[in-house]
Amino acid sequence: MPLFTPRLTADISRCVRCGACNSHCPVYSLHSHAETKSPRSWIKLSSSVNKKEISVSVEFIEFMYGCTQCALCSGVCPVGLDPSYIILKVRKELIDQGYVPPMAVAALPEEVLGGEVFPTPLETVAPMAGGRPTYLAGCWGESTPEVDVAASAALERLLGKIRLGDRACGVILRYAGYFDQEEEVLEVLVRENSDARFLVSACPEQVRAIRESHPEMDVRFIFDLLEEIPVGRIRGERYLIIPDCRSPSVGEKIGEILAAAGAEAMLAPDELCCSCGHLVTRRAQPDVIRRLAVGIVNEATAVGSSAILFVNPACYGMISEVIRSAKGIKFSGRLSEPAEELLRLLK
């Protein structure tokens, strides 16, 4: 009897091992095309585990968290499979059957649901009659409070008084395989902010998660509030924009705004994108993220960038920490994120 559910078993069995997904995988590319760091390999070994040709081991579980869930391999399979979702479902079903993820990944539900790791660094304002626009702090709050400080300052210039929320959206839990817990966090976030006139976030993944689960909610990305571009405000800057893997159009829009404001802005190659799934992989396989940081710095240096702008603020915090702590990774320019750049545009 297969280990996984019939639906997942059927999807895994349809894989023809062609490797089309490998050619779009950043992890595979960053590891010099090592087959053991590829979607084909993750699905192939999952098939062996499903058939019980090999047992579920600590090594296998950790191996399955090498995928960053960037989803760049989605849509390229000749038989119509979504490799990234198959890998995600393997994580979920292993958890559902009682298998424990790597320790740092397994700690995520308690950390997120308990609010121990993701508190807002700002004072939360109580709800008020009529509602105000509410800024949602997220999973970057503890490591990079400057994001929320810049965001609140920019929003006050654009909107006047705002309310400050303090709820993570739970997307990181989904990428870890904890689907039910993600839904719980999202429900709490929506319920506690139901009186807001609209919600604002500095994270495109948070915006996407709320829109997909609660389309009735009015939630906006922070750059969407900029109605008039201050032309010529930031001449002399040369940005390398690191897109959010699952919301590439957001990076394109930011690049257009910065270019109109007088800067040079270029999008990094797809293999250097970064989103919330990378935070999960770092907890299980930190070398994957170290290689990504090296690739980003090397690209920025090669194109002569004065600033690296991470569309995803959680990635800004994570990669900034890697660059500060790792030996041999140095960048002479600035590291930035959308809230800081919006505030610069408004000054």
Kinemage of the C-alpha trace (Angstrom):
@kinemage 1
@onewidth
@group {chain A} dominant
@subgroup {mainchain}
@vectorlist {calphas} color= white
{ca met a 1} P 0.000 0.000 0.000
{ca pro a 2} L 1.488 3.411 -0.948
{ca leu a 3} L 2.534 5.780 1.831
{ca phe a 4} L 0.840 8.837 0.327
{ca thr a 5} L -2.783 9.561 -0.578
{ca pro a 6} L -4.155 8.292 -3.922
{ca arg a 7} L -4.109 11.801 -5.442
{ca leu a 8} L -0.480 12.463 -4.520
{ca thr a 9} L 0.490 8.924 -5.517
{ca ala a 10} L -1.103 9.456 -8.935
{ca asp a 11} L 0.735 12.748 -9.478
{ca ile a 12} L 4.096 11.290 -8.477
{ca ser a 13} L 3.589 8.276 -10.748
{ca arg a 14} L 2.889 10.517 -13.756
{ca cys a 15} L 6.356 12.067 -13.635
{ca val a 16} L 8.320 10.932 -16.714
{ca arg a 17} L 11.701 12.061 -15.292
{ca cys a 18} L 12.384 14.309 -18.302
{ca gly a 19} L 14.018 17.029 -16.214
{ca ala a 20} L 12.194 19.978 -17.757
{ca cys a 21} L 11.603 21.258 -14.223
{ca asn a 22} L 15.331 21.134 -13.473
{ca ser a 23} L 16.099 23.699 -16.146
{ca his a 24} L 13.957 26.275 -14.310
{ca cys a 25} L 15.075 25.472 -10.742
{ca pro a 26} L 17.244 28.107 -8.989
{ca val a 27} L 18.477 25.601 -6.404
{ca tyr a 28} L 19.647 23.267 -9.171
{ca ser a 29} L 21.396 26.174 -10.905
{ca leu a 30} L 23.020 27.531 -7.726
{ca his a 31} L 24.411 24.055 -7.004
{ca ser a 32} L 26.113 23.775 -10.408
{ca his a 33} L 23.383 21.482 -11.779
{ca ala a 34} L 23.795 18.847 -9.087
{ca glu a 35} L 21.021 16.306 -9.668
{ca thr a 36} L 20.514 15.796 -5.931
{ca lys a 37} L 19.413 19.450 -5.694
{ca ser a 38} L 16.632 19.362 -8.256
{ca pro a 39} L 12.859 18.879 -8.574
{ca arg a 40} L 13.357 15.669 -10.541
{ca ser a 41} L 15.415 14.248 -7.700
{ca trp a 42} L 12.954 15.352 -4.986
{ca ile a 43} L 10.062 13.714 -6.860
{ca lys a 44} L 12.042 10.585 -7.764
{ca leu a 45} L 13.029 9.927 -4.163
{ca ser a 46} L 9.478 10.671 -3.012
{ca ser a 47} L 8.326 7.967 -5.418
{ca ser a 48} L 10.730 5.469 -3.849
{ca val a 49} L 9.506 6.388 -0.370
{ca asn a 50} L 5.881 6.150 -1.508
{ca lys a 51} L 6.486 2.631 -2.835
{ca lys a 52} L 8.312 1.830 0.414
{ca glu a 53} L 11.442 0.921 -1.488
{ca ile a 54} L 13.235 3.094 1.045
{ca ser a 55} L 12.063 4.171 4.475
{ca val a 56} L 11.205 7.647 5.680
{ca ser a 57} L 14.383 8.869 7.355
{ca val a 58} L 15.566 12.064 8.969
{ca glu a 59} L 17.786 12.563 5.935
{ca phe a 60} L 14.894 12.170 3.492
{ca ile a 61} L 12.699 14.655 5.363
{ca glu a 62} L 15.493 17.230 5.470
{ca phe a 63} L 16.187 16.551 1.788
{ca met a 64} L 12.617 17.553 0.900
{ca tyr a 65} L 13.129 21.011 2.379
{ca gly a 66} L 15.852 21.886 -0.122
{ca cys a 67} L 13.111 23.181 -2.430
{ca thr a 68} L 12.471 26.886 -1.827
{ca gln a 69} L 8.912 26.763 -3.241
{ca cys a 70} L 9.735 29.492 -5.750
{ca ala a 71} L 7.331 27.752 -8.194
{ca leu a 72} L 9.439 28.675 -11.227
{ca cys a 73} L 9.138 25.052 -12.343
{ca ser a 74} L 5.339 25.299 -12.458
{ca gly a 75} L 3.901 25.340 -15.948
{ca val a 76} L 6.861 23.721 -17.718
{ca cys a 77} L 6.045 20.034 -17.207
{ca pro a 78} L 5.140 18.260 -20.506
{ca val a 79} L 2.573 16.062 -18.724
{ca gly a 80} L 0.998 18.949 -16.802
{ca leu a 81} L 2.376 18.344 -13.319
{ca asp a 82} L 3.259 21.090 -10.844
{ca pro a 83} L 6.540 19.869 -9.314
{ca ser a 84} L 6.687 22.512 -6.581
{ca tyr a 85} L 3.181 21.630 -5.379
{ca ile a 86} L 3.972 17.911 -5.394
{ca ile a 87} L 6.982 18.601 -3.182
{ca leu a 88} L 4.859 20.758 -0.901
{ca lys a 89} L 2.202 18.052 -0.644
{ca val a 90} L 4.866 15.497 0.294
{ca arg a 91} L 5.862 17.760 3.198
{ca lys a 92} L 2.232 18.132 4.261
{ca glu a 93} L 1.397 14.442 4.096
{ca leu a 94} L 4.513 13.477 6.006
{ca ile a 95} L 3.487 15.900 8.765
{ca asp a 96} L -0.104 14.599 8.673
{ca gln a 97} L 1.228 11.078 9.240
{ca gly a 98} L 3.228 12.152 12.277
{ca tyr a 99} L 6.670 12.588 10.787
{ca val a 100} L 8.524 15.580 12.203
{ca pro a 101} L 10.250 18.130 9.943
{ca pro a 102} L 13.751 19.419 10.752
{ca met a 103} L 13.748 20.901 14.249
{ca ala a 104} L 13.831 24.574 13.255
{ca val a 105} L 10.984 23.993 10.770
{ca ala a 106} L 8.927 22.055 13.317
{ca ala a 107} L 9.195 25.036 15.675
{ca leu a 108} L 7.374 27.348 13.255
{ca pro a 109} L 3.744 26.658 14.279
{ca glu a 110} L 4.361 27.485 17.918
{ca glu a 111} L 6.424 30.530 17.015
{ca val a 112} L 3.901 31.970 14.579
{ca leu a 113} L 0.712 31.045 16.424
{ca gly a 114} L 2.188 32.172 19.722
{ca gly a 115} L 3.473 35.435 18.292
{ca glu a 116} L 6.867 34.820 19.894
{ca val a 117} L 8.979 35.439 16.812
{ca phe a 118} L 6.872 37.864 14.826
{ca pro a 119} L 5.746 40.723 17.086
{ca thr a 120} L 5.397 44.210 15.674
{ca pro a 121} L 8.042 46.641 16.994
{ca leu a 122} L 5.428 49.399 16.897
{ca glu a 123} L 2.671 50.293 19.309
{ca thr a 124} L -0.659 48.822 18.227
{ca val a 125} L -3.534 51.285 18.093
{ca ala a 126} L -6.964 50.085 19.245
{ca pro a 127} L -9.774 49.864 16.664
{ca met a 128} L -11.900 52.968 16.272
{ca ala a 129} L -15.287 53.866 14.843
{ca gly a 130} L -15.385 54.103 11.079
{ca gly a 131} L -12.116 52.265 10.705
{ca arg a 132} L -8.758 53.479 9.482
{ca pro a 133} L -6.341 52.051 6.949
{ca thr a 134} L -4.401 49.343 8.775
{ca tyr a 135} L -0.761 48.536 8.124
{ca leu a 136} L 0.033 44.858 8.654
{ca ala a 137} L 3.401 44.060 10.167
{ca gly a 138} L 4.592 40.590 9.246
{ca cys a 139} L 7.224 37.924 9.780
{ca trp a 140} L 10.057 40.411 9.256
{ca gly a 141} L 9.105 42.451 12.337
{ca glu a 142} L 11.617 41.099 14.817
{ca ser a 143} L 14.728 40.921 12.640
{ca thr a 144} L 14.155 44.097 10.633
{ca pro a 145} L 12.010 46.588 12.574
{ca glu a 146} L 13.280 49.335 10.272
{ca val a 147} L 10.881 48.021 7.606
{ca asp a 148} L 7.837 48.777 9.744
{ca val a 149} L 9.259 52.095 10.929
{ca ala a 150} L 9.773 53.213 7.308
{ca ala a 151} L 6.392 51.853 6.249
{ca ser a 152} L 4.499 53.637 9.014
{ca ala a 153} L 6.276 56.923 8.241
{ca ala a 154} L 5.537 56.610 4.511
{ca leu a 155} L 1.904 55.708 5.096
{ca glu a 156} L 1.348 58.624 7.445
{ca arg a 157} L 2.598 60.933 4.684
{ca leu a 158} L 0.258 59.314 2.165
{ca leu a 159} L -2.811 58.584 4.282
{ca gly a 160} L -2.580 60.547 7.500
{ca lys a 161} L -3.296 58.574 10.651
{ca ile a 162} L -3.224 54.791 10.306
{ca arg a 163} L -3.675 51.826 12.554
{ca leu a 164} L -0.798 49.415 13.077
{ca gly a 165} L -1.540 45.705 13.011
{ca asp a 166} L 0.754 42.949 14.232
{ca arg a 167} L -0.307 39.720 12.557
{ca ala a 168} L 1.777 37.495 10.307
{ca cys a 169} L -0.208 35.983 7.428
{ca gly a 170} L 0.971 32.404 7.994
{ca val a 171} L 2.287 31.797 4.468
{ca ile a 172} L 5.549 30.519 5.932
{ca leu a 173} L 3.558 27.758 7.664
{ca arg a 174} L 2.101 26.578 4.371
{ca tyr a 175} L 5.540 26.325 2.786
{ca ala a 176} L 6.648 24.259 5.765
{ca gly a 177} L 3.731 21.866 5.194
{ca tyr a 178} L 1.404 23.132 7.947
{ca phe a 179} L -1.665 23.945 5.833
{ca asp a 180} L -4.233 23.924 8.667
{ca gln a 181} L -2.164 26.225 10.840
{ca glu a 182} L -1.763 28.688 7.972
{ca glu a 183} L -5.538 28.845 7.586
{ca glu a 184} L -5.895 29.444 11.315
{ca val a 185} L -3.472 32.377 11.240
{ca leu a 186} L -5.165 33.915 8.210
{ca glu a 187} L -8.591 33.630 9.835
{ca val a 188} L -7.352 35.431 12.951
{ca leu a 189} L -5.691 38.147 10.861
{ca val a 190} L -8.860 38.811 8.865
{ca arg a 191} L -11.131 38.690 11.908
{ca glu a 192} L -9.010 41.097 13.941
{ca asn a 193} L -8.820 43.590 11.070
{ca ser a 194} L -12.360 43.322 9.735
{ca asp a 195} L -13.156 46.901 10.793
{ca ala a 196} L -10.264 48.435 8.849
{ca arg a 197} L -11.080 50.702 5.910
{ca phe a 198} L -8.476 48.724 3.979
{ca leu a 199} L -5.273 46.812 4.704
{ca val a 200} L -1.761 47.728 3.574
{ca ser a 201} L 1.284 45.441 3.495
{ca ala a 202} L 4.920 45.802 2.538
{ca cys a 203} L 4.989 42.141 1.492
{ca pro a 204} L 3.538 40.928 -1.839
{ca glu a 205} L 3.160 37.386 -0.482
{ca gln a 206} L 1.040 38.636 2.397
{ca val a 207} L -1.129 40.577 -0.039
{ca arg a 208} L -1.504 37.556 -2.322
{ca ala a 209} L -2.350 35.199 0.556
{ca ile a 210} L -5.124 37.446 1.878
{ca arg a 211} L -6.570 38.112 -1.576
{ca glu a 212} L -6.666 34.421 -2.447
{ca ser a 213} L -8.217 33.285 0.840
{ca his a 214} L -10.496 36.280 1.448
{ca pro a 215} L -11.229 38.060 -1.853
{ca glu a 216} L -13.750 40.268 -0.082
{ca met a 217} L -10.930 42.001 1.846
{ca asp a 218} L -9.437 45.195 0.429
{ca val a 219} L -5.673 44.691 0.811
{ca arg a 220} L -3.039 46.715 -1.022
{ca phe a 221} L 0.696 46.542 -1.563
{ca ile a 222} L 2.406 49.603 -0.142
{ca phe a 223} L 3.728 50.863 -3.504
{ca asp a 224} L 0.191 50.788 -4.948
{ca leu a 225} L -0.635 53.827 -2.820
{ca leu a 226} L 1.797 56.064 -4.692
{ca glu a 227} L -0.480 57.998 -7.044
{ca glu a 228} L 2.077 60.527 -8.334
{ca ile a 229} L 5.712 59.638 -9.050
{ca pro a 230} L 8.179 62.309 -7.894
{ca val a 231} L 10.218 62.624 -11.103
{ca gly a 232} L 13.958 63.022 -10.646
{ca arg a 233} L 13.868 62.453 -6.904
{ca ile a 234} L 16.495 59.693 -6.772
{ca arg a 235} L 18.917 60.331 -9.615
{ca gly a 236} L 22.243 58.529 -9.457
{ca glu a 237} L 20.989 55.285 -7.906
{ca arg a 238} L 21.459 52.003 -9.738
{ca tyr a 239} L 19.176 49.298 -8.350
{ca leu a 240} L 19.285 45.558 -8.718
{ca ile a 241} L 15.752 44.429 -7.887
{ca ile a 242} L 15.370 40.956 -6.373
{ca pro a 243} L 11.822 39.936 -7.318
{ca asp a 244} L 9.430 37.957 -5.184
{ca cys a 245} L 9.347 34.596 -6.962
{ca arg a 246} L 5.564 34.274 -6.822
{ca ser a 247} L 4.736 37.919 -7.550
{ca pro a 248} L 7.184 38.937 -10.308
{ca ser a 249} L 4.961 41.743 -11.607
{ca val a 250} L 5.432 43.627 -8.333
{ca gly a 251} L 9.174 43.883 -8.936
{ca glu a 252} L 8.544 45.063 -12.476
{ca lys a 253} L 6.217 47.792 -11.234
{ca ile a 254} L 8.683 48.979 -8.587
{ca gly a 255} L 11.383 49.098 -11.261
{ca glu a 256} L 9.189 51.262 -13.494
{ca ile a 257} L 8.465 53.684 -10.645
{ca leu a 258} L 12.122 53.977 -9.666
{ca ala a 259} L 13.121 54.529 -13.298
{ca ala a 260} L 10.513 57.287 -13.641
{ca ala a 261} L 11.933 58.853 -10.492
{ca gly a 262} L 15.354 59.105 -12.117
{ca ala a 263} L 17.109 55.916 -11.033
{ca glu a 264} L 18.435 53.006 -13.057
{ca ala a 265} L 16.596 49.818 -12.136
{ca met a 266} L 17.060 46.295 -13.419
{ca leu a 267} L 15.448 43.022 -12.421
{ca ala a 268} L 17.734 40.226 -11.287
{ca pro a 269} L 17.589 36.907 -13.185
{ca asp a 270} L 14.799 34.531 -12.127
{ca glu a 271} L 17.226 32.219 -10.363
{ca leu a 272} L 17.977 34.995 -7.852
{ca cys a 273} L 14.352 35.619 -6.856
{ca cys a 274} L 13.411 35.258 -3.197
{ca ser a 275} L 10.107 34.677 -1.413
{ca cys a 276} L 8.768 33.347 1.886
{ca gly a 277} L 9.518 29.732 1.005
{ca his a 278} L 13.206 30.581 1.221
{ca leu a 279} L 12.799 31.280 4.942
{ca val a 280} L 11.676 27.684 5.449
{ca thr a 281} L 14.570 26.268 3.427
{ca arg a 282} L 17.045 28.309 5.440
{ca arg a 283} L 15.871 26.567 8.597
{ca ala a 284} L 16.551 23.142 7.092
{ca gln a 285} L 19.356 23.732 4.577
{ca pro a 286} L 21.053 27.098 5.222
{ca asp a 287} L 23.710 26.481 2.572
{ca val a 288} L 21.044 26.895 -0.130
{ca ile a 289} L 20.389 30.437 1.086
{ca arg a 290} L 24.081 31.208 1.475
{ca arg a 291} L 24.568 30.302 -2.179
{ca leu a 292} L 21.653 32.544 -3.106
{ca ala a 293} L 23.221 35.441 -1.178
{ca val a 294} L 26.519 34.913 -2.993
{ca gly a 295} L 24.713 34.868 -6.342
{ca ile a 296} L 22.843 38.093 -5.552
{ca val a 297} L 25.976 39.945 -4.447
{ca asn a 298} L 27.950 38.705 -7.445
{ca glu a 299} L 25.201 39.867 -9.826
{ca ala a 300} L 24.934 43.256 -8.129
{ca thr a 301} L 28.688 43.728 -8.320
{ca ala a 302} L 28.818 42.660 -11.968
{ca val a 303} L 26.200 45.203 -13.056
{ca gly a 304} L 27.580 47.978 -10.855
{ca ser a 305} L 24.573 48.351 -8.570
{ca ser a 306} L 24.637 50.896 -5.773
{ca ala a 307} L 21.661 49.234 -4.069
{ca ile a 308} L 20.018 45.815 -3.906
{ca leu a 309} L 16.273 46.108 -3.414
{ca phe a 310} L 14.435 43.032 -2.148
{ca val a 311} L 10.760 43.106 -3.089
{ca asn a 312} L 9.994 40.693 -0.242
{ca pro a 313} L 10.888 42.337 3.133
{ca ala a 314} L 11.394 38.983 4.844
{ca cys a 315} L 14.020 38.132 2.218
{ca tyr a 316} L 15.633 41.521 2.802
{ca gly a 317} L 16.032 40.635 6.472
{ca met a 318} L 17.236 37.092 5.825
{ca ile a 319} L 19.788 37.893 3.115
{ca ser a 320} L 21.035 40.944 5.048
{ca glu a 321} L 21.758 38.686 7.997
{ca val a 322} L 23.521 36.125 5.802
{ca ile a 323} L 25.724 38.803 4.229
{ca arg a 324} L 26.605 40.265 7.639
{ca ser a 325} L 27.462 36.924 9.209
{ca ala a 326} L 29.022 34.903 6.385
{ca lys a 327} L 32.685 35.160 5.541
{ca gly a 328} L 33.590 36.103 2.010
{ca ile a 329} L 30.284 37.802 1.105
{ca lys a 330} L 30.670 41.567 0.854
{ca phe a 331} L 28.675 44.262 -0.877
{ca ser a 332} L 29.707 47.903 -0.747
{ca gly a 333} L 26.285 49.324 -1.593
{ca arg a 334} L 22.950 49.493 0.224
{ca leu a 335} L 20.490 46.701 0.910
{ca ser a 336} L 16.905 47.913 0.824
{ca glu a 337} L 13.216 46.992 0.601
{ca pro a 338} L 10.028 48.653 -0.701
{ca ala a 339} L 9.021 50.626 2.417
{ca glu a 340} L 12.386 52.364 2.684
{ca glu a 341} L 12.413 53.290 -0.985
{ca leu a 342} L 8.843 54.573 -0.865
{ca leu a 343} L 9.778 56.812 2.050
{ca arg a 344} L 12.769 58.137 0.071
{ca leu a 345} L 10.461 58.984 -2.807
{ca leu a 346} L 8.156 60.928 -0.500
{ca lys a 347} L 10.803 63.028 1.252
